[in-house]
C-alpha cells in the first residue's frame, strides 16, 4: 500500500476543512426555497428516520415551519471529500442546520465554517456535561465499546477490559476493529495501562506501538456502521470494537453478542449552524426544540443514542434505557472523549494513523 504523506496545508485544504465544509452545508444539493423553510443535513439512513420522527415532523407541526432534510457525507472519512479550499466554497452555504460530532463542532468553529451557538435564551436545564459547545449542541451520545460472542464466552464471562481484548492467549478469537480515521488509539492506551482520566493528551507513539501488538490478530478492520452489524449477524467475528448503536443493531437482528460498557468512550453528536446559513434565526429555534426531553426520548427509542437531556430517560421504557450510553450504570463506565483536543490535533492523528496502516513508520523518515 502506498503511504499517505500530506503536508499540513494539504490536510487542512483537503481533509479537515474539506469534510467539515461538506458536513456543514457547503456541498448542499438543495435550496432554501420560500420562507419559512428550514434546510437540515444529517447522516441519513436510520439516523435520518429517527430524526424525522423526533425532530423534523414535530417541529414542523409545532411551528408551521417546513423542514426539508438531506443526507450529508458520512464522517469520519479516510479520504477527503473535496479538492477545494473551504474559502472557495464559503459563498455557497445552503443548509441552515447540520448534524456533527462534537470534535468537528470545535474544528468547524476554529476554521470559521460554523457560527457560534448562543444558548443563553434556550432552556438548557437537564443538559448533561459537555453537550453544549461554543459551536454546537449535542442531542445524543454515541459510545464506542466492545462486544463478544456469547457462543464463545457466556455473557459476563468474556473480555471486560481493553487489556483483555489485547490478551489473545486468554481470549483467543476472531477480532474486528475500526479501520476508519485515526483508529482506536485511546483503547490501545487503556490496554497499555493508562488510566482513563489521563488519556489526553494522547501519546500517539505509545498507542501505535500497542496497536502493533494486536494488528496481526485483527481479521477485519471495518469501515462502515453496516459492516459492524453484518459481521455480527454472519458470525464472522468473536470479538468486536465498535459503535454501541451498531452493536445493539446487530443484537436486535439476532446476533448472539454481549455488549461490554466497561472502559468505553463516548462523544456527543448534535446540531451546528454553518456560517452564512440562510435562516440562522429559525435554526436556533429548531436547536432549542431539539433539546427538549420529549423529543430526545423519541429519538432514543428509534436509535441507541443516549439523550443529552437527562430528563429524557424517565420517558423511555427501562428495557430501552439499558441500551443507551447515558443510562447512568452505563455512563459511569464510560469516558468522554476530549473533543477540543481531538480537533486541535486531528492533523497529527490522521497522518500517524495513515502511515501506521500503510506499514510505515508513523514519525520520522518516509517509507
C-alpha positions as CSV (number, residue, x, y, z in Angstrom):
1,X,0.0,0.0,0.0
2,X,1.3,3.4,-0.8
3,X,2.0,5.7,2.1
4,X,-0.2,8.8,2.7
5,X,2.1,11.8,3.1
6,X,0.1,15.0,3.2
7,X,1.6,18.3,4.2
8,X,-0.3,20.3,6.9
9,X,-1.5,22.7,4.2
10,X,-2.9,19.8,2.1
11,X,-4.5,18.2,5.1
12,X,-6.3,21.5,6.1
13,X,-7.2,22.0,2.5
14,X,-8.4,18.5,1.6
15,X,-9.3,16.8,4.8
16,X,-10.3,18.5,8.0
17,X,-11.7,21.7,6.3
18,X,-13.0,19.6,3.4
19,X,-15.1,17.2,5.5
20,X,-16.2,19.9,7.9
21,X,-17.2,22.1,4.9
22,X,-19.1,19.2,3.4
23,X,-20.9,18.3,6.6
24,X,-21.6,22.0,7.5
25,X,-23.7,22.5,4.3
26,X,-21.3,23.8,1.7
27,X,-21.9,20.8,-0.5
28,X,-25.7,21.0,-0.3
29,X,-27.8,19.8,-3.2
30,X,-30.9,21.8,-2.2
31,X,-32.0,25.4,-2.0
32,X,-33.7,27.3,0.8
33,X,-37.0,27.9,-1.1
34,X,-39.8,30.0,0.1
35,X,-39.8,31.0,3.8
36,X,-40.5,29.7,6.3
37,X,-38.4,26.7,5.4
38,X,-35.6,25.1,7.4
39,X,-32.9,23.0,5.5
40,X,-31.3,20.4,7.6
41,X,-28.4,18.0,6.8
42,X,-27.9,14.7,8.7
43,X,-26.1,11.4,8.3
44,X,-29.0,9.7,6.5
45,X,-30.2,6.1,7.0
46,X,-31.7,5.1,10.3
47,X,-30.4,8.3,11.9
48,X,-32.4,10.4,9.5
49,X,-35.5,8.3,10.1
50,X,-35.1,8.7,13.9
51,X,-34.6,12.5,13.4
52,X,-37.7,12.7,11.2
53,X,-39.8,11.2,14.0
54,X,-38.2,13.0,16.9
55,X,-37.4,16.5,15.4
56,X,-38.4,17.3,11.9
57,X,-42.1,16.3,11.8
58,X,-42.8,17.6,15.4
59,X,-41.0,20.9,14.8
60,X,-42.9,21.5,11.6
61,X,-46.2,20.6,13.3
62,X,-45.5,22.9,16.3
63,X,-44.2,25.9,14.4
64,X,-45.6,25.8,10.9
65,X,-42.0,26.0,9.5
66,X,-41.5,23.5,6.7
67,X,-38.5,21.2,7.4
68,X,-36.6,19.9,4.4
69,X,-33.7,17.5,5.1
70,X,-30.9,15.8,3.1
71,X,-28.0,13.4,3.8
72,X,-24.6,14.9,4.3
73,X,-21.4,12.9,3.6
74,X,-20.6,10.3,6.3
75,X,-18.0,11.1,8.9
76,X,-15.3,10.4,9.7
77,X,-13.8,9.5,6.4
78,X,-10.3,8.2,5.5
79,X,-10.4,10.1,2.2
80,X,-11.0,13.9,1.6
81,X,-14.4,14.9,0.3
82,X,-13.1,18.0,-1.5
83,X,-10.3,19.2,-3.7
84,X,-11.3,22.8,-3.0
85,X,-10.4,25.3,-0.2
86,X,-13.1,26.0,2.3
87,X,-12.7,29.7,1.5
88,X,-13.6,29.0,-2.1
89,X,-16.8,27.2,-1.0
90,X,-17.9,29.6,1.7
91,X,-20.2,31.6,-0.6
92,X,-22.4,28.6,-1.4
93,X,-23.9,27.7,2.0
94,X,-27.4,26.3,1.6
95,X,-28.1,24.5,4.8
96,X,-29.4,26.1,7.9
97,X,-28.5,23.2,10.4
98,X,-26.2,20.2,10.1
99,X,-25.5,17.3,12.4
100,X,-21.9,16.9,13.5
101,X,-19.9,15.1,16.1
102,X,-18.5,17.3,18.9
103,X,-14.9,17.3,17.7
104,X,-16.0,18.7,14.3
105,X,-18.0,21.3,16.1
106,X,-14.8,22.6,17.6
107,X,-12.9,22.2,14.3
108,X,-15.6,23.9,12.4
109,X,-15.7,26.8,14.8
110,X,-11.9,27.1,14.8
111,X,-11.7,27.2,11.0
112,X,-14.6,29.6,10.5
113,X,-17.1,27.3,9.0
114,X,-19.6,27.3,11.8
115,X,-21.1,30.2,13.7
116,X,-21.3,30.4,17.5
117,X,-24.4,29.0,19.2
118,X,-26.0,31.3,21.7
119,X,-27.8,29.2,24.2
120,X,-28.5,32.0,26.7
121,X,-32.1,32.2,25.7
122,X,-32.7,28.5,25.4
123,X,-33.9,26.1,28.1
124,X,-30.7,24.1,28.9
125,X,-31.8,22.6,32.1
126,X,-31.1,19.0,32.3
127,X,-28.4,19.0,29.6
128,X,-25.5,16.7,30.5
129,X,-21.9,17.7,30.8
130,X,-20.1,18.5,27.6
131,X,-23.3,18.5,25.4
132,X,-23.2,22.3,25.0
133,X,-20.2,23.5,23.0
134,X,-19.5,27.0,21.6
135,X,-20.4,25.9,18.1
136,X,-22.9,23.2,18.5
137,X,-25.4,21.5,20.8
138,X,-25.2,17.7,21.4
139,X,-28.6,15.9,21.4
140,X,-27.3,12.3,21.7
141,X,-24.3,10.4,22.9
142,X,-22.7,7.6,20.9
143,X,-20.3,5.2,22.6
144,X,-17.5,3.1,21.3
145,X,-17.3,-0.2,23.2
146,X,-16.6,-3.9,22.7
147,X,-19.0,-6.8,22.2
148,X,-18.2,-10.5,22.3
149,X,-20.0,-13.6,21.0
150,X,-21.9,-15.5,23.7
151,X,-21.3,-18.6,21.7
152,X,-17.7,-18.2,22.5
153,X,-18.0,-16.8,26.1
154,X,-21.2,-16.8,28.2
155,X,-22.5,-13.3,29.0
156,X,-20.4,-11.9,31.9
157,X,-17.5,-14.3,31.3
158,X,-15.9,-12.7,28.3
159,X,-13.4,-9.9,28.0
160,X,-14.1,-7.0,30.3
161,X,-11.3,-4.6,29.6
162,X,-9.1,-3.5,26.7
163,X,-6.2,-5.4,28.3
164,X,-8.5,-8.4,27.9
165,X,-9.2,-7.5,24.3
166,X,-5.4,-7.5,23.7
167,X,-4.9,-10.8,25.5
168,X,-5.1,-13.2,22.6
169,X,-3.8,-16.1,24.8
170,X,-6.5,-15.8,27.4
171,X,-9.3,-14.8,25.0
172,X,-8.5,-16.3,21.6
173,X,-10.9,-15.5,18.8
174,X,-11.5,-13.6,15.6
175,X,-11.3,-9.8,16.2
176,X,-12.6,-6.8,14.4
177,X,-11.7,-3.1,15.0
178,X,-12.3,0.3,13.4
179,X,-10.3,1.0,10.3
180,X,-11.7,4.5,9.9
181,X,-9.9,7.7,10.5
182,X,-7.2,7.7,13.1
183,X,-8.4,4.5,14.7
184,X,-8.8,3.3,18.3
185,X,-5.8,4.9,19.8
186,X,-7.4,5.5,23.2
187,X,-8.2,1.8,23.6
188,X,-4.6,0.9,22.9
189,X,-3.5,3.2,25.7
190,X,-6.1,1.8,28.1
191,X,-4.9,-1.7,27.2
192,X,-1.3,-0.5,28.0
193,X,-2.4,0.6,31.4
194,X,-3.0,4.3,31.0
195,X,-5.8,5.4,33.4
196,X,-8.9,6.7,31.7
197,X,-8.7,10.1,33.3
198,X,-5.1,10.5,32.0
199,X,-5.7,9.6,28.3
200,X,-5.3,13.2,27.0
201,X,-3.2,14.4,25.5
202,X,-2.8,11.1,23.7
203,X,0.6,9.6,23.5
204,X,0.3,8.7,19.8
205,X,3.6,6.8,19.5
206,X,2.8,4.7,22.6
207,X,-0.7,4.0,21.3
208,X,0.5,2.8,17.8
209,X,3.2,0.6,19.4
210,X,0.5,-1.1,21.4
211,X,-1.8,-1.3,18.3
212,X,1.0,-3.1,16.5
213,X,0.8,-5.9,19.0
214,X,-2.9,-6.6,18.2
215,X,-2.7,-5.8,14.5
216,X,-1.8,-9.4,13.4
217,X,-4.8,-10.8,15.3
218,X,-7.4,-8.4,13.8
219,X,-9.1,-10.2,11.0
220,X,-11.3,-7.3,9.9
221,X,-10.8,-3.6,10.0
222,X,-14.4,-2.4,9.5
223,X,-15.1,0.8,7.5
224,X,-18.8,1.3,8.0
225,X,-21.6,1.0,10.5
226,X,-23.5,-1.5,8.5
227,X,-20.4,-3.7,8.2
228,X,-20.2,-4.0,12.0
229,X,-23.7,-5.4,12.2
230,X,-23.1,-7.7,9.3
231,X,-20.0,-9.2,10.9
232,X,-22.0,-10.0,14.0
233,X,-25.0,-11.4,12.2
234,X,-22.8,-13.6,10.0
235,X,-20.9,-14.9,12.9
236,X,-17.7,-13.8,11.2
237,X,-16.0,-12.4,14.4
238,X,-16.0,-13.4,18.1
239,X,-14.9,-10.0,19.5
240,X,-15.6,-6.6,18.0
241,X,-14.8,-3.0,18.9
242,X,-17.5,-0.7,17.5
243,X,-20.3,1.8,17.9
244,X,-22.9,1.0,20.5
245,X,-25.8,1.7,18.2
246,X,-24.5,-0.6,15.5
247,X,-23.6,-3.3,18.0
248,X,-27.1,-3.0,19.5
249,X,-28.4,-3.2,16.0
250,X,-26.6,-6.5,15.5
251,X,-28.0,-7.9,18.7
252,X,-31.5,-6.7,17.7
253,X,-31.0,-8.5,14.4
254,X,-30.4,-11.8,16.2
255,X,-26.6,-11.9,16.7
256,X,-25.7,-13.6,20.0
257,X,-23.4,-11.0,21.4
258,X,-22.9,-9.3,24.8
259,X,-22.1,-5.6,24.9
260,X,-19.4,-4.6,27.4
261,X,-19.6,-1.0,28.5
262,X,-16.5,-1.0,30.8
263,X,-13.8,1.3,29.5
264,X,-15.9,2.6,26.6
265,X,-15.6,6.1,25.2
266,X,-18.4,8.4,24.2
267,X,-18.9,11.6,22.2
268,X,-21.7,14.0,21.7
269,X,-23.4,14.4,18.3
270,X,-25.9,17.1,17.5
271,X,-26.6,20.3,15.7
272,X,-24.4,23.1,14.4
273,X,-25.2,26.1,12.2
274,X,-22.9,26.9,9.2
275,X,-21.6,30.4,9.0
276,X,-23.7,32.2,6.4
277,X,-26.7,29.9,6.9
278,X,-29.8,31.3,5.1
279,X,-32.0,31.3,8.2
280,X,-29.9,31.2,11.3
281,X,-32.8,32.5,13.5
282,X,-35.0,29.6,12.5
283,X,-32.1,27.3,13.0
284,X,-31.7,28.5,16.6
285,X,-35.4,27.8,17.2
286,X,-35.0,24.3,15.9
287,X,-32.0,23.6,18.1
288,X,-33.9,24.8,21.2
289,X,-36.8,22.5,20.2
290,X,-34.4,19.5,19.8
291,X,-33.1,20.0,23.3
292,X,-36.5,19.1,24.8
293,X,-36.6,15.9,26.8
294,X,-39.7,14.6,25.0
295,X,-38.0,14.9,21.6
296,X,-34.8,13.3,22.7
297,X,-36.7,10.4,24.2
298,X,-38.5,9.8,20.9
299,X,-35.1,9.9,19.1
300,X,-33.5,7.4,21.6
301,X,-36.4,5.0,21.1
302,X,-35.6,4.8,17.4
303,X,-31.8,4.6,17.6
304,X,-29.5,3.8,20.5
305,X,-28.1,7.2,21.2
306,X,-28.1,8.4,24.8
307,X,-30.2,11.5,25.3
308,X,-28.2,14.7,26.2
309,X,-31.2,15.9,28.2
310,X,-31.1,13.8,31.4
311,X,-34.9,14.3,31.8
312,X,-35.5,12.2,28.7
313,X,-34.6,8.9,30.3
314,X,-37.7,8.9,32.5
315,X,-39.8,9.0,29.3
316,X,-38.1,5.9,27.9
317,X,-39.0,2.3,28.8
318,X,-36.5,0.6,31.1
319,X,-35.7,-2.1,28.6
320,X,-34.6,0.6,26.1
321,X,-32.8,2.7,28.7
322,X,-30.3,-0.1,29.4
323,X,-29.1,0.0,25.8
324,X,-28.2,3.7,25.9
325,X,-24.8,5.3,26.7
326,X,-26.3,7.9,29.1
327,X,-28.2,5.3,31.1
328,X,-26.4,6.0,34.5
329,X,-25.0,2.5,35.1
330,X,-23.5,2.6,31.5
331,X,-22.4,6.2,31.6
332,X,-20.4,5.7,34.8
333,X,-18.3,3.1,33.0
334,X,-17.5,5.4,30.0
335,X,-15.0,8.2,29.4
336,X,-15.9,11.2,27.4
337,X,-13.5,11.9,24.5
338,X,-11.7,15.2,24.6
339,X,-13.3,16.8,21.6
340,X,-11.4,20.0,21.8
341,X,-8.0,18.2,21.9
342,X,-9.0,15.9,19.1
343,X,-10.0,18.9,16.9
344,X,-6.7,20.6,17.6
345,X,-4.6,17.5,16.9
346,X,-6.6,15.9,14.0
347,X,-3.7,16.5,11.5
348,X,-1.1,14.7,13.6
349,X,-3.5,11.8,14.4
350,X,-4.7,11.3,10.8
351,X,-1.1,11.3,9.4
352,X,0.2,9.0,12.1
353,X,-2.7,6.6,11.6
354,X,-2.5,6.5,7.8
355,X,1.3,5.8,8.0
356,X,0.7,3.0,10.5
357,X,-2.0,1.4,8.4
358,X,0.4,1.6,5.4
359,X,3.1,-0.2,7.4
360,X,5.3,2.8,7.6
361,X,7.0,4.5,10.5
362,X,4.5,7.0,11.8
363,X,7.1,9.5,12.6
364,X,10.5,10.4,11.1
365,X,11.7,9.0,7.8
366,X,9.3,8.2,5.0
367,X,8.5,4.6,4.0
